[in-house]
Amino acid sequence: MALKPLKDIPEWWELCVRYRYDIYAFAVEALGITPTWQQELLFESVQFDGSRTSVASGHGCFGKGTKIRLFNGKWKRVEKITIDDQIMGSDGISPREITHVVRGQQELYRFNYANGVSHVYNRSHILCLVSLETKNGWKAGDKMEVLVSKWLTWPEDTKRQFAAYQLKHKKYQPVAITSATALGVGDYYGFVLDGDATFLGADGMLLHNTGKTASAGIVALWHLLFFDESIMMFTAPQIGQLKKQVWKEISINLSRLKSGPLAWLAEYVGYQTEMVYVKGYKEKWHVFAKTAPKHQPTNLAGNHGDNYMVWGDEASGIPDEVWDVVLGALTHADNRAVMTSQPTRNAGMFYETHHGLSHRSDGIWMALTFNGEESPLVSEQSLEEQRQKYGSRDDAQYKIRVLGEFPDLADEFLITKRMSEDMYVGSSIFEEIHQFGYVITVDVGGGVGRDDSVICVGKVWGEDQWGERARRVEVEKIPLCKNKDNITELFGIISELLENYSNALLVVDDNGAGKGLGQLLQQHGIYYLPVYWGGGCFNEDNRKEYYNKRALAYVCLKRAIEHGRFKIKTNKYKVKLQNQIIKIPYGFDEHSRYKLLGKDEMKRKGIKSPDMGDALAFFFLENVHYTEAYEKAALDVDTPEGQEQAAKASRFERLRQAAQEQL
C-alpha cells in the first residue's frame, strides 16, 4: 500500500514541534543514543534558524583478554588486534575495517551476564542495550546506547529494565546484566572502526566502539525528517570517504529509528548510494554529497531554499573560492551551515570563522573548539602517550590533533636556528649504548633543483619515532659535500666507507642524477636501499600524519634534534649545513598532515635545495633498518662470542664479497 504523503500526517507535524529545535531530544528519544557533552554543544549550536557553526576538533575499549570475533569466523584477543584484521559486524555477515588501534589506562569494570559470560570495559565504553519491558518512556524491544560511566549512575530499577543482547541463531536475544564490579585503574585495548561501530564478541555479544562522523549522521537525519522539503549538502576536498562514512551513519541511525518508538517514520526515508530522501518528494527533499575543485567552484551552485543546509568537512582544506559559492547560496534566513575540521592552517575561510568572523569577535559564526583533553572518551594514559609521541603540548601537530587549536606558524620553517646550533652541542648520545649500527646516506647532486652531492655516515640506534626506543643518530663523518656529480668519485668513497664501517646500511637517492650511481652499485653487487620519498608512507598511522615520506623524515629529524637524540660530531661544512637546514618551509594539508614545500616551489621562492638536510633526513625514513655493527679489529673468533658475531655478517657484506670474487 502506498504511503500517505508525510506532510498530510498530523502526527508528523507534532513531531516537528517536538524535535525541530531539539536535536538532543531526537537522539535520545527516537534513536536511543546518549550524546556526549561535545555532541550536545554542537546540536545546540546547529538547531536554531540561520545557524552558522564552525568546529575545530582534536580527536571505548575493553580489558585485556576480551575475545573479538573476526570476519573469517575465528576469534582474537583484543590486545592482539591490528589494523590488518577484519572484525565481524553486528549482523554476523558484514566485515568491519579498523582504522587504528587504541591503548590506554582508565577505570575498568567487569560486567557479568545471566548467561555466565563476563566482559571487562573501561568507563568510556559504549554499551548496546535493549529494553526488556515498556517503562519510563521506552517500549519493550527498544534499543539504546549508553556510556558505562552513565550506566553506573542509573537507579537499580532502570539497570534491570535494560539488558545487553547477543546474536544467536541469526537473531538478537537479550542477556540480562547481573552485576558490574569495579576493578580499579587498568590497561584497556580497543580499535576505531570505519563507519558502523558495532561488532561481535567471540561469544556473539553485540559490542560497540567509537566510529567516525556520528554527529553528522544524526544531524543529517534530523534535518531530513523535521524540515519539510529540506535539502542538505555535504562537501569536502575529497568527498568519497566522507560520503561513505556519513551514509553509513545515516543507515545506522535509520536502523535505530526502526527499532524505536518512531519506527513508522523510518518507512518514509529512501536510501540510495547517491541520495537519502523522503519518499514521494525525492527531487526536492533529500540529502546529497558533492565536491568542487578550486578552479570550478560553480559546480556547487544552484541549491537554494527555505530549509537548505550545508555541512563542510575537512573545511580547512576547502578553497575559499569554493566557500564563496557554497555560502553564497545561503540566501534564506533559516538556512544553516556547519564547518568541521582539524585546524590545519592559519588562513582561509575556516580560520576566519574562528577569528574575525566568530561570535567572540561579534561575528555570526559560533566557533566551537573540541579539546581531546576534555573528551569523556579519551583517557589520561592515551593523552600522555600523545604528549610523548609529539614531544610536548606545544608541538604543532599535538595542538591540531589533540587540542583542536590552530598551529602557531609564525616561523614558516620547520627547523629553527637555535635547533641548528643544538645539533653540535653536548656529549655523545651513544655513551651508554653499544648495540648501534651504521647507516651511510647519499644524496646525488647535478640534477634539476639540486646543487650538491652529499655523503653522511652516522651511528644509529632505535626504530621508533618516540618512546624508549626512539631513534638516535650521531653523524660521525660528512666525507663529501661537493657541487659535482662525479659518479666514479662517489662510488670510490662509498666503497671505502663500506670497508671501514661494519655492517653499514647504504641509503641512496637513485632518482634523477642518482640513477647512474645506482646502476654502478648494482653492477658491483653492492646492496643499497633506494629513496623514493615523494610517495606515501608505508605505515597506516604514518600516512595519516605525514603527506609523504619526505615530510615524515624531516619532522622526525626535527623532533630528534629537539629531544637531544640527534648530534653532529664533525664541524666540517657546518655553516653550509646550518644555512640549508633552517630553510625548510612546511605547513599542513587538509587532512592535518605535515607537508613540506616541494623543491620546485622552494626554487621559485629563491630557497636553495637542502641537499645536506636531505642526507640527514634519510636517517629517519621509516624503512631504514640498521644491522648491529661489530668492530672487526676487536673480534676474537676463538671465543663463542666472537664466533657468534662473525656468523652475523650482514647481507650487504656478503653481496659485496661475492661481487668482488666475480671481478
C-alpha positions as CSV (number, residue, x, y, z in Angstrom):
1,M,0.0,0.0,0.0
2,A,1.3,3.4,-1.0
3,L,2.5,5.7,1.8
4,K,0.4,8.7,2.6
5,P,2.3,11.9,1.9
6,L,4.3,12.8,5.0
7,K,3.1,16.4,5.1
8,D,-0.5,15.1,5.3
9,I,0.0,13.2,8.5
10,P,-0.9,15.3,11.7
11,E,1.5,13.2,13.8
12,W,4.4,14.3,11.7
13,W,3.7,17.9,12.3
14,E,3.5,17.2,16.1
15,L,7.0,15.6,15.8
16,C,8.2,18.7,14.1
17,V,7.1,20.8,17.0
18,R,8.8,18.3,19.4
19,Y,12.1,17.9,17.6
20,R,12.7,20.6,15.1
21,Y,14.6,22.7,17.6
22,D,15.9,19.9,19.9
23,I,18.4,17.5,18.3
24,Y,19.4,16.1,21.6
25,A,15.9,15.0,22.4
26,F,15.6,13.4,19.0
27,A,18.9,11.5,19.6
28,V,17.8,10.2,23.0
29,E,14.1,9.5,22.5
30,A,14.0,8.4,18.9
31,L,17.4,6.9,18.3
32,G,18.3,5.6,21.8
33,I,21.6,7.5,21.9
34,T,23.1,9.3,24.9
35,P,25.2,12.1,23.2
36,T,28.5,13.3,24.7
37,W,28.6,16.8,26.1
38,Q,30.5,17.8,23.0
39,Q,27.8,16.5,20.7
40,E,25.2,18.2,22.8
41,L,27.0,21.5,22.4
42,L,27.2,21.0,18.6
43,F,23.5,20.2,18.5
44,E,22.5,23.3,20.5
45,S,24.5,25.4,18.1
46,V,23.1,23.9,14.9
47,Q,19.4,23.7,15.7
48,F,18.4,27.3,15.7
49,D,17.3,29.0,12.4
50,G,20.1,30.6,10.4
51,S,22.8,29.0,12.5
52,R,26.5,29.1,11.4
53,T,28.6,26.6,13.3
54,S,32.4,26.0,12.9
55,V,34.0,23.2,14.9
56,A,37.8,22.9,15.3
57,S,38.4,19.5,16.9
58,G,41.3,17.4,18.1
59,H,40.3,13.6,18.3
60,G,35.9,3.0,24.5
61,C,37.5,-0.1,24.9
62,F,38.0,-3.5,26.6
63,G,40.1,-5.1,29.3
64,K,42.9,-7.5,28.3
65,G,41.8,-10.9,27.1
66,T,38.4,-9.9,25.7
67,K,37.8,-12.2,22.7
68,I,36.7,-10.4,19.5
69,R,35.1,-12.4,16.6
70,L,36.9,-11.9,13.3
71,F,35.2,-11.8,9.9
72,N,36.9,-15.1,8.9
73,G,34.9,-16.8,11.8
74,K,37.9,-17.1,14.1
75,W,38.5,-15.0,17.2
76,K,41.3,-13.0,18.6
77,R,42.1,-11.4,21.9
78,V,41.5,-7.6,21.8
79,E,45.2,-6.8,22.7
80,K,46.3,-8.8,19.7
81,I,44.1,-7.0,17.2
82,T,45.9,-5.0,14.5
83,I,44.7,-2.7,11.6
84,D,45.2,-5.7,9.3
85,D,42.3,-7.6,11.0
86,Q,38.7,-7.5,9.8
87,I,36.1,-7.6,12.6
88,M,32.8,-9.4,12.2
89,G,29.9,-6.9,12.1
90,S,27.0,-6.9,14.4
91,D,24.8,-8.6,11.7
92,G,27.1,-11.6,11.6
93,I,27.8,-11.3,7.9
94,S,29.5,-8.0,7.2
95,P,33.2,-7.1,7.8
96,R,34.3,-4.0,9.8
97,E,37.5,-2.2,8.8
98,I,39.9,-1.0,11.5
99,T,41.4,2.5,11.0
100,H,43.7,2.4,14.1
101,V,44.1,0.6,17.4
102,V,43.8,2.3,20.8
103,R,45.7,1.6,24.1
104,G,45.5,3.3,27.4
105,Q,44.6,3.2,31.1
106,Q,41.3,4.0,32.8
107,E,38.9,2.7,35.5
108,L,37.8,-0.8,34.5
109,Y,34.6,-2.6,35.3
110,R,33.7,-6.3,35.0
111,F,30.1,-6.8,33.7
112,N,28.6,-10.2,34.4
113,Y,25.7,-11.5,32.4
114,A,22.9,-14.0,33.1
115,N,24.4,-16.5,30.5
116,G,27.6,-16.8,32.5
117,V,29.6,-14.6,30.2
118,S,31.6,-11.6,31.6
119,H,33.4,-8.7,29.8
120,V,35.7,-6.0,31.2
121,Y,35.1,-2.5,29.9
122,N,36.6,0.9,30.6
123,R,34.3,3.6,31.9
124,S,34.2,5.3,28.4
125,H,33.0,2.1,26.7
126,I,29.6,2.3,24.9
127,L,27.1,-0.3,26.0
128,C,24.5,-1.6,23.5
129,L,21.3,-2.3,25.4
130,V,17.6,-3.3,24.8
131,S,14.6,-2.6,27.0
132,L,13.0,-5.7,28.5
133,E,9.7,-4.0,29.2
134,T,7.6,-1.0,28.4
135,K,8.5,1.5,31.0
136,N,9.9,5.0,31.6
137,G,9.0,6.1,28.1
138,W,10.6,3.1,26.5
139,K,8.8,0.1,24.8
140,A,9.9,-3.4,25.2
141,G,12.4,-4.2,22.5
142,D,13.6,-0.5,22.1
143,K,17.4,-0.4,21.7
144,M,19.8,2.3,23.1
145,E,23.5,3.0,23.5
146,V,25.0,4.5,26.7
147,L,28.4,5.1,28.2
148,V,29.5,2.8,31.0
149,S,30.0,5.9,33.1
150,K,26.4,6.9,32.6
151,W,25.0,3.4,33.2
152,L,26.8,3.3,36.5
153,T,24.7,6.3,37.7
154,W,21.3,4.7,36.8
155,P,18.9,3.6,39.6
156,E,18.9,-0.1,40.1
157,D,15.3,-0.3,38.7
158,T,16.5,1.3,35.4
159,K,19.5,-1.0,35.2
160,R,17.2,-4.1,35.5
161,Q,15.0,-2.7,32.7
162,F,17.8,-2.9,30.1
163,A,19.8,-5.9,29.0
164,A,22.7,-6.5,26.7
165,Y,22.0,-8.7,23.7
166,Q,23.8,-11.3,21.6
167,L,23.4,-12.7,18.1
168,K,22.3,-16.3,18.4
169,H,20.9,-18.5,15.6
170,K,20.8,-15.3,13.4
171,K,18.6,-13.5,15.9
172,Y,19.3,-11.0,18.7
173,Q,18.5,-12.3,22.1
174,P,18.5,-10.2,25.3
175,V,21.0,-11.1,28.0
176,A,20.5,-9.5,31.5
177,I,23.3,-7.8,33.2
178,T,23.6,-9.3,36.7
179,S,26.3,-7.2,38.2
180,A,29.1,-4.7,37.5
181,T,32.3,-4.8,39.6
182,A,34.9,-2.0,39.8
183,L,38.4,-3.3,39.1
184,G,40.3,-0.1,39.6
185,V,42.6,1.5,37.0
186,G,44.0,-0.9,34.4
187,D,45.1,-1.2,30.8
188,Y,42.4,-1.2,28.1
189,Y,42.6,-2.2,24.5
190,G,40.4,-1.3,21.5
191,F,40.2,0.0,18.0
192,V,38.4,2.5,15.9
193,L,36.2,1.3,13.1
194,D,35.5,2.9,9.7
195,G,31.8,3.6,9.7
196,D,29.5,1.2,11.6
197,A,31.0,0.9,15.1
198,T,29.1,-2.2,16.2
199,F,30.6,-5.7,16.0
200,L,30.5,-9.1,17.7
201,G,32.5,-10.6,20.5
202,A,33.6,-14.2,20.2
203,D,30.5,-15.2,22.3
204,G,28.1,-13.4,20.0
205,M,27.6,-10.5,22.3
206,L,27.0,-7.2,20.4
207,L,29.7,-4.7,21.2
208,H,30.5,-1.1,20.3
209,N,33.5,1.1,19.7
210,T,33.7,4.8,18.7
211,G,33.2,5.4,15.0
212,K,33.6,8.5,12.8
213,T,31.1,11.2,11.7
214,A,28.5,10.1,14.2
215,S,27.2,13.6,14.8
216,A,26.9,14.3,11.1
217,G,24.7,11.2,10.6
218,I,22.4,12.3,13.4
219,V,22.1,15.9,12.2
220,A,21.5,14.8,8.6
221,L,18.6,12.5,9.6
222,W,17.2,15.1,12.0
223,H,17.2,17.8,9.3
224,L,15.7,15.5,6.7
225,L,12.9,14.3,8.9
226,F,11.7,17.5,10.5
227,F,12.1,20.2,7.9
228,D,9.6,20.0,5.0
229,E,11.2,19.9,1.5
230,S,14.6,20.4,3.0
231,I,17.9,19.9,1.2
232,M,21.2,19.2,2.9
233,M,24.6,19.1,1.1
234,F,27.8,17.5,2.4
235,T,31.0,18.7,0.8
236,A,34.7,18.1,1.4
237,P,38.0,18.3,-0.5
238,Q,37.8,14.6,-1.1
239,I,34.1,13.6,-0.9
240,G,34.4,9.8,-1.4
241,Q,35.5,8.8,2.1
242,L,33.2,11.4,3.8
243,K,30.2,10.2,1.9
244,K,30.9,6.6,2.7
245,Q,31.1,7.3,6.4
246,V,28.2,9.7,6.6
247,W,25.9,7.4,4.6
248,K,26.8,4.5,6.9
249,E,26.0,6.7,10.0
250,I,22.6,7.6,8.4
251,S,22.0,3.9,7.7
252,I,22.8,3.0,11.3
253,N,20.5,5.7,12.7
254,L,17.8,4.6,10.4
255,S,18.1,1.1,11.9
256,R,17.9,2.7,15.4
257,L,14.8,4.7,14.3
258,K,13.1,1.5,13.1
259,S,13.8,-0.1,16.5
260,G,12.4,2.8,18.5
261,P,9.1,4.5,19.2
262,L,9.1,6.3,15.8
263,A,9.6,3.2,13.7
264,W,6.8,4.3,11.3
265,L,8.7,7.4,10.4
266,A,11.7,5.4,9.1
267,E,9.5,4.0,6.4
268,Y,9.4,7.4,4.8
269,V,13.1,7.5,4.2
270,G,14.5,6.3,0.9
271,Y,18.2,5.3,0.9
272,Q,20.4,5.2,-2.2
273,T,24.1,5.4,-2.8
274,E,23.8,9.0,-4.2
275,M,20.9,10.3,-2.1
276,V,18.9,9.9,1.0
277,Y,15.4,11.3,0.6
278,V,11.8,11.5,1.8
279,K,9.7,9.2,-0.3
280,G,7.3,11.0,-2.6
281,Y,9.5,14.1,-2.6
282,K,12.8,12.7,-3.9
283,E,13.8,15.7,-6.1
284,K,13.1,18.4,-3.6
285,W,13.6,16.8,-0.1
286,H,16.9,15.0,0.3
287,V,20.5,14.7,1.5
288,F,23.3,14.5,-1.0
289,A,27.1,14.9,-1.3
290,K,29.2,16.8,-3.8
291,T,32.6,18.5,-4.1
292,A,34.2,21.0,-6.4
293,P,37.8,21.8,-7.3
294,K,39.2,25.3,-6.8
295,H,39.0,26.2,-10.5
296,Q,35.4,25.0,-10.8
297,P,33.6,26.3,-7.7
298,T,30.4,26.8,-9.6
299,N,29.9,23.0,-9.6
300,L,28.3,23.6,-6.2
301,A,26.0,26.4,-7.3
302,G,22.3,26.1,-7.8
303,N,21.0,25.0,-4.3
304,H,18.6,27.4,-2.6
305,G,15.5,27.0,-0.5
306,D,13.9,27.8,2.9
307,N,15.3,24.7,4.5
308,Y,18.7,24.4,3.0
309,M,21.7,23.3,5.0
310,V,25.4,22.7,4.1
311,W,28.0,20.7,6.0
312,G,31.7,21.1,5.0
313,D,34.1,18.5,6.4
314,E,37.9,19.0,6.4
315,A,36.8,22.6,6.0
316,S,40.3,24.0,6.4
317,G,41.3,22.3,3.1
318,I,38.3,23.6,1.1
319,P,39.4,26.6,-1.1
320,D,38.0,30.0,-0.4
321,E,36.7,30.1,-4.0
322,V,34.5,27.1,-3.2
323,W,33.3,28.5,0.1
324,D,32.3,31.8,-1.7
325,V,29.9,29.8,-3.8
326,V,28.7,27.4,-1.1
327,L,28.0,30.2,1.5
328,G,26.6,32.5,-1.2
329,A,23.7,30.0,-1.7
330,L,22.5,30.6,1.9
331,T,20.1,33.3,0.9
332,H,17.2,32.5,3.2
333,A,17.0,33.5,6.9
334,D,16.7,29.9,8.2
335,N,19.5,28.4,6.1
336,R,22.2,26.6,8.2
337,A,25.9,25.9,7.7
338,V,28.4,23.7,9.6
339,M,32.1,23.5,9.1
340,T,34.1,20.8,10.8
341,S,37.9,20.4,10.6
342,Q,41.1,20.0,12.3
343,P,42.7,23.5,12.3
344,T,45.5,22.9,9.8
345,R,46.4,26.4,8.6
346,N,46.3,30.0,9.8
347,A,44.5,31.3,6.7
348,G,41.3,30.7,4.8
349,M,37.6,30.8,5.5
350,F,37.7,28.1,8.2
351,Y,40.4,30.0,10.1
352,E,38.4,33.2,9.8
353,T,35.3,31.6,11.3
354,H,37.3,31.1,14.5
355,H,38.8,34.5,14.5
356,G,37.4,37.7,12.7
357,L,34.1,36.1,11.8
358,S,33.5,34.3,15.1
359,H,30.9,35.1,17.8
360,R,33.8,36.1,20.0
361,S,34.5,39.0,17.6
362,D,30.8,39.8,17.2
363,G,30.7,37.7,14.0
364,I,27.9,35.3,13.0
365,W,29.8,32.0,13.4
366,M,29.5,30.0,16.5
367,A,33.1,28.8,16.9
368,L,33.5,25.6,18.9
369,T,36.8,24.0,19.9
370,F,36.6,20.4,21.0
371,N,39.7,19.6,23.0
372,G,40.6,16.0,23.1
373,E,42.0,16.5,26.6
374,E,38.4,17.2,27.8
375,S,36.7,14.4,25.9
376,P,35.0,11.7,28.0
377,L,36.2,9.1,25.5
378,V,39.9,9.9,25.8
379,S,41.9,8.5,28.8
380,E,44.7,10.3,30.6
381,Q,47.0,7.5,29.6
382,S,46.2,8.0,25.9
383,L,46.8,11.7,26.2
384,E,50.2,11.0,27.9
385,E,51.1,8.8,25.0
386,Q,50.3,11.6,22.6
387,R,52.4,14.0,24.6
388,Q,55.3,11.6,24.4
389,K,54.8,11.0,20.8
390,Y,54.8,14.7,19.8
391,G,57.2,15.7,22.5
392,S,55.1,18.3,24.2
393,R,51.8,20.1,24.2
394,D,53.4,22.9,22.2
395,D,54.1,20.6,19.2
396,A,52.1,21.9,16.2
397,Q,50.5,18.5,15.5
398,Y,49.6,17.9,19.1
399,K,47.8,21.3,19.1
400,I,45.9,20.4,15.9
401,R,45.1,16.7,16.6
402,V,44.5,16.8,20.3
403,L,43.8,20.3,21.5
404,G,41.9,21.4,18.4
405,E,44.0,24.6,18.2
406,F,45.3,26.4,15.1
407,P,49.1,25.8,14.8
408,D,51.5,28.7,15.5
409,L,53.3,29.1,12.2
410,A,54.8,32.5,12.9
411,D,58.1,30.8,11.8
412,E,57.3,29.2,8.4
413,F,60.4,27.0,8.6
414,L,60.4,23.6,10.3
415,I,63.8,23.8,12.0
416,T,64.9,26.9,13.8
417,K,68.3,28.5,14.1
418,R,68.5,27.5,17.8
419,M,67.9,23.9,16.9
420,S,70.6,24.0,14.2
421,E,73.1,25.1,16.9
422,D,71.9,22.4,19.3
423,M,72.9,19.7,16.9
424,Y,76.6,20.5,17.6
425,V,76.3,20.8,21.4
426,G,76.7,18.2,24.1
427,S,78.4,14.9,24.6
428,S,77.9,11.7,22.6
429,I,74.4,10.2,22.8
430,F,75.9,6.7,22.5
431,E,77.9,6.7,25.7
432,E,75.7,4.1,27.3
433,I,74.5,2.4,24.1
434,H,76.7,-0.2,22.4
435,Q,74.4,-2.1,20.1
436,F,74.2,0.6,17.4
437,G,74.5,0.2,13.7
438,Y,76.0,2.3,10.9
439,V,74.0,4.0,8.1
440,I,75.6,5.8,5.2
441,T,73.3,8.2,3.3
442,V,73.9,9.5,-0.2
443,D,72.2,12.4,-2.0
444,V,73.4,12.8,-5.5
445,G,73.6,16.4,-7.0
446,G,73.7,17.6,-10.5
447,G,70.0,17.1,-11.4
448,V,67.2,19.6,-11.7
449,G,66.9,21.7,-8.5
450,R,69.9,20.0,-6.9
451,D,73.4,21.5,-6.3
452,D,75.5,19.3,-4.1
453,S,76.3,15.6,-3.8
454,V,76.4,14.7,-0.1
455,I,77.5,11.6,1.8
456,C,76.9,11.2,5.6
457,V,78.0,8.5,8.0
458,G,76.0,8.0,11.2
459,K,75.7,5.8,14.2
460,V,72.0,4.7,14.5
461,W,70.0,3.1,17.3
462,G,66.3,2.6,17.8
463,E,63.5,2.2,15.4
464,D,60.6,4.2,16.9
465,Q,59.5,7.8,16.5
466,W,59.0,8.3,20.2
467,G,59.3,6.4,23.5
468,E,62.0,4.3,24.9
469,R,63.4,3.1,21.6
470,A,63.1,6.4,19.7
471,R,65.7,6.7,17.0
472,R,69.1,8.2,17.9
473,V,71.5,9.4,15.3
474,E,75.1,10.6,15.7
475,V,76.7,11.8,12.5
476,E,80.4,10.9,12.6
477,K,81.5,12.0,9.2
478,I,80.4,14.0,6.2
479,P,83.1,12.8,3.8
480,L,81.6,14.6,0.8
481,C,79.7,17.7,0.0
482,K,80.6,18.8,-3.5
483,N,79.0,20.7,-6.4
484,K,79.7,17.8,-8.7
485,D,78.1,14.6,-9.7
486,N,81.2,12.5,-10.5
487,I,79.8,9.0,-10.2
488,T,83.2,7.4,-10.2
489,E,84.3,9.6,-7.2
490,L,81.1,8.8,-5.3
491,F,81.5,5.1,-5.9
492,G,85.1,5.1,-4.7
493,I,84.2,6.9,-1.4
494,I,81.2,4.6,-0.8
495,S,83.3,1.5,-1.4
496,E,85.9,2.7,1.1
497,L,83.3,3.6,3.7
498,L,81.6,0.1,3.4
499,E,85.0,-1.5,4.0
500,N,85.6,0.6,7.1
501,Y,82.1,0.6,8.7
502,S,80.9,-2.9,9.8
503,N,77.5,-4.0,8.5
504,A,76.7,-0.5,7.3
505,L,73.4,0.1,5.6
506,L,73.7,2.2,2.4
507,V,70.8,4.5,1.6
508,V,71.0,6.2,-1.8
509,D,68.7,8.6,-3.6
510,D,69.0,6.9,-7.0
511,N,66.4,9.0,-8.8
512,G,67.4,11.6,-11.4
513,A,71.1,12.3,-11.2
514,G,71.5,9.3,-8.8
515,K,70.4,6.8,-11.3
516,G,73.9,6.3,-12.7
517,L,75.3,5.7,-9.3
518,G,72.6,3.2,-8.5
519,Q,73.4,1.3,-11.7
520,L,77.1,1.3,-10.9
521,L,76.5,0.0,-7.4
522,Q,74.2,-2.8,-8.7
523,Q,76.8,-3.8,-11.3
524,H,79.3,-4.4,-8.5
525,G,76.8,-6.3,-6.3
526,I,76.6,-3.6,-3.7
527,Y,73.2,-3.6,-1.9
528,Y,71.6,-0.3,-1.1
529,L,68.3,1.0,0.0
530,P,66.8,3.3,-2.6
531,V,65.0,6.5,-1.5
532,Y,61.5,7.2,-3.0
533,W,60.4,9.8,-0.6
534,G,57.9,11.6,-2.7
535,G,55.4,8.7,-2.2
536,G,53.1,7.9,0.7
537,C,54.3,6.3,3.9
538,F,54.1,2.6,4.3
539,N,52.6,2.5,7.8
540,E,48.9,3.4,8.1
541,D,49.3,5.6,11.1
542,N,52.2,7.5,9.3
543,R,50.0,8.0,6.3
544,K,47.5,9.8,8.5
545,E,50.1,12.2,9.9
546,Y,52.5,12.9,7.1
547,Y,51.9,13.9,3.5
548,N,54.7,11.7,2.2
549,K,57.9,10.0,3.3
550,R,59.9,13.2,2.9
551,A,57.6,15.0,5.4
552,L,57.9,12.1,7.9
553,A,61.7,12.0,7.6
554,Y,62.2,15.8,8.2
555,V,59.7,16.0,11.0
556,C,61.3,13.0,12.8
557,L,64.7,14.7,12.3
558,K,63.3,17.9,13.8
559,R,61.9,16.1,16.8
560,A,65.1,14.2,17.3
561,I,67.1,17.5,17.4
562,E,64.6,19.0,19.9
563,H,64.8,16.0,22.2
564,G,68.6,15.6,22.1
565,R,68.6,12.4,20.0
566,F,70.5,13.9,17.0
567,K,74.1,15.1,17.1
568,I,76.7,16.0,14.5
569,K,80.3,15.2,15.7
570,T,82.1,17.0,12.9
571,N,82.3,20.7,12.2
572,K,83.0,20.1,8.5
573,Y,80.5,22.0,6.3
574,K,78.8,23.4,9.5
575,V,78.0,26.8,8.2
576,K,76.7,25.5,4.9
577,L,74.6,22.8,6.6
578,Q,73.0,25.2,9.1
579,N,72.1,27.7,6.3
580,Q,70.3,24.9,4.5
581,I,68.5,23.2,7.3
582,I,66.9,26.3,8.7
583,K,65.1,27.0,5.4
584,I,62.7,24.1,5.1
585,P,59.2,25.6,4.7
586,Y,56.3,23.5,6.0
587,G,52.6,23.5,6.7
588,F,49.6,21.1,6.9
589,D,47.3,19.7,4.3
590,E,43.5,19.4,4.6
591,H,44.0,16.1,6.5
592,S,46.2,17.8,9.2
593,R,49.3,16.0,7.8
594,Y,52.7,17.6,7.9
595,K,53.6,18.8,4.3
596,L,56.8,20.3,3.2
597,L,57.1,22.8,0.4
598,G,58.2,21.0,-2.8
599,K,61.6,21.5,-4.3
600,D,60.3,23.4,-7.3
601,E,58.2,25.7,-5.1
602,M,61.3,26.3,-2.9
603,K,63.3,27.2,-6.1
604,R,60.6,29.7,-7.1
605,K,60.9,31.3,-3.7
606,G,64.6,31.6,-4.1
607,I,65.4,28.9,-1.5
608,K,68.4,26.6,-2.2
609,S,67.8,22.9,-2.5
610,P,68.6,21.5,1.0
611,D,70.8,18.6,-0.2
612,M,72.7,18.3,3.1
613,G,69.4,18.4,5.0
614,D,68.1,15.6,2.8
615,A,71.1,13.4,3.6
616,L,70.4,13.9,7.3
617,A,66.7,13.3,7.0
618,F,67.4,10.0,5.2
619,F,68.4,8.6,8.6
620,F,64.7,8.8,9.7
621,L,63.0,7.2,6.8
622,E,60.6,4.6,8.1
623,N,62.2,1.7,6.2
624,V,65.8,2.4,7.2
625,H,66.5,-0.6,9.5
626,Y,70.2,-0.9,10.6
627,T,72.1,-4.1,11.3
628,E,74.1,-4.1,14.5
629,A,77.8,-3.2,13.9
630,Y,80.7,-5.3,15.1
631,E,84.3,-3.9,15.2
632,K,86.4,-6.3,13.1
633,A,89.6,-5.4,14.9
634,A,88.3,-6.4,18.3
635,L,86.7,-9.6,17.0
636,D,88.2,-12.8,18.6
637,V,86.9,-15.7,16.6
638,D,88.4,-18.1,19.2
639,T,85.7,-17.1,21.7
640,P,82.0,-18.2,21.5
641,E,81.0,-14.5,21.4
642,G,83.4,-13.8,18.5
643,Q,82.1,-16.8,16.6
644,E,78.6,-15.7,17.1
645,Q,79.3,-12.2,15.9
646,A,81.3,-13.4,12.9
647,A,78.3,-15.5,11.9
648,K,76.1,-12.4,11.8
649,A,77.9,-10.8,8.9
650,S,75.4,-8.7,7.1
651,R,73.9,-9.5,3.7
652,F,75.5,-6.3,2.4
653,E,79.0,-7.6,3.2
654,R,78.3,-11.0,1.7
655,L,76.9,-9.4,-1.5
656,R,80.0,-7.2,-1.8
657,Q,82.4,-10.1,-1.3
658,A,80.6,-12.2,-3.9
659,A,80.7,-9.3,-6.4
660,Q,84.4,-8.8,-5.8
661,E,85.1,-12.5,-6.4
662,Q,83.4,-12.3,-9.8
663,L,85.6,-9.4,-11.0
